[in-house]
Each structure stands twice: as C-alpha cells, then as structure tokens.
Amino acid sequence: MDLDYQEKSCGIILFREEDEKKFLILHYPGGHFDFPKGHIEDHDNSEHDTALRELKEETGIENIEFIDGYREEISYKPHKDNDNIKLVVFFLGKTSQKHVTVSHEHLDHYWLPYDSAYNKVTFDNAKNLLKKAKEFLD
C-alpha cells in the first residue's frame, strides 16, 4: 500500500481453539471494540516485534504463533481535525492462553466466536480484517 502516512502501528487478530475458534476483542475507553494494536517504537526490530510487544502490554498474552501468509494493512484518519493518515499492519495469531490481563488502555476484553466477534467490532475495516482472517483460516 503506497500511502503518505504519518503514523504506523501493528496489531494482531488473535484467536484460540476450543470447540470453535474464538477471537480476542478489546473494549477501548473511547467506546469502540477492536483488536490489540499499537505504535512502532524505536527498539522494535520488525512489525512482528511491535505486534507482539503491544499484545503483551495490552493483554498479558505472550504465547502466540503467527499464522504465516496473513498480513493486512488498513489506513484511516484517526483525528477529524487534521489530514494525518494512520497505517496499521495486522497479523493473524493463535494462542492457547485463555487468561487476559487488560492494560489501563482498555475497559474489558472478550473471547468470541466469529459471528459474535464480527458483530462486536465497531469499525468496518475491523470487520473486513476479521472476515479475511476467517477466510484465510478456512
């Protein structure tokens, strides 16, 4: 994606297997529901490093396996009062870890089956990411 972005973040669409796949959705203080993600920092060596660091900081989850071949980019304007564009790179990850410790940056978390997760996430770009993740896994 060739965009003139001012901010770049990385995140993970995380799932675990039980009787069915359950996806992790975080409740943000702004009221929206989305996936774990955050800004790239100078000490991050790669997009994967950023995604892993942010996942650990936001959820306490460290034990994940990236699903090879899934890398999706979205972009949006995070602030209505300027034209800055934010690019977010998402990966798909699997964990066996069920316990989540949400950071001060979030209100709550949910492990939800696909249909419920799809209905829970707030933004269309998150719905599209989740749909692509499900298609990729199927």
C-alpha positions, 0 to 999 in steps of 0.5 A, a space after each residue: 500500500 503506497 500511502 503518505 502516512 504519518 503514523 504506523 502501528 501493528 496489531 494482531 487478530 488473535 484467536 484460540 481453539 476450543 470447540 470453535 475458534 474464538 477471537 480476542 476483542 478489546 473494549 477501548 475507553 473511547 467506546 469502540 471494540 477492536 483488536 490489540 494494536 499499537 505504535 512502532 517504537 524505536 527498539 522494535 526490530 520488525 512489525 512482528 516485534 511491535 505486534 507482539 510487544 503491544 499484545 503483551 502490554 495490552 493483554 498479558 498474552 505472550 504465547 502466540 504463533 503467527 499464522 504465516 501468509 496473513 498480513 493486512 494493512 488498513 489506513 484511516 484518519 484517526 483525528 477529524 481535525 487534521 489530514 494525518 493518515 494512520 497505517 496499521 499492519 495486522 497479523 493473524 495469531 493463535 494462542 492457547 492462553 485463555 487468561 487476559 490481563 487488560 492494560 489501563 488502555 482498555 475497559 474489558 476484553 472478550 473471547 468470541 466466536 466469529 459471528 459474535 466477534 464480527 458483530 462486536 467490532 465497531 469499525 468496518 475495516 475491523 470487520 473486513 480484517 476479521 472476515 479475511 482472517 476467517 477466510 484465510 483460516 478456512 
